[in-house]
């Protein structure tokens, strides 16, 4: 597994994003992301997994500077993103850290030729290139992701790769693809890491694909990180009851994540004006009194393996599900 350097490529410190909802007379706060500290190293694929509404996509949009944090900080190459002021620096960052969205069809505009998006991105983020060099760079990117003939198909990963990125934020990139071609895109991500040194934050609800392509796995629940560590270690020896719940719903590692009625115990997560305590406690059969009073912090249980759970230990995992 990839080792995290002393200064990761990107890291966050207690990253938080809240949204105000309701009317002026009944204003409430939705806690989409709370106190998230994570790191992504060079040449590393990190999978961010969890149910819908866990905060995965909000984190991607915070890292892409589409949302402004409510509190906390993001560091890229050791530099805090809050220090970015100029349009030039913002374009440079978004060229280094482009985002690939869930819907592959939103990459193209039917009003323009398919090449418009990728060439426009090159003109915006790499103005030093001539017109001919932009076309050559576009073809190089397309060939690198296995799209051919190059002149006919220009989509998400190729557009991101044309900017010579250091980190790609991939938000559910395979969810809308036919099953027969998903493995090809996962192999593309692995190839970008191995051959070009590009890191990837791979956001997914699919545990099987995370196991296939990722170096490390971060499991989120209700805006908090529940567990994090080397992907095989987390999946083989999960320490957090929520991770165990996800895995109990996927007895076949080739199957997609789906929480069935048998394993979906308790009520949905409370993320609107939440009270202190573990947000998984209403669904957890191992919950103790402390779980309803104190919000658990991520604790290092084994080398590289963390869990935010009051009852988790470094010994044999407590079995909550499965």
Helices and strands as residue ranges (DSSP letters): E 10-21, E 28-36, E 39-40, E 45-49, H 56-63, E 71-76, E 79-80, G 81-83, H 87-96, E 99-100, G 104-107, H 116-125, H 131-144, H 156-161, E 167-171, H 179-196, E 199-204, H 207-213, E 216-221, E 224-230, H 231-236, H 241-248, G 281-283, G 289-292, E 299-302, E 305-307
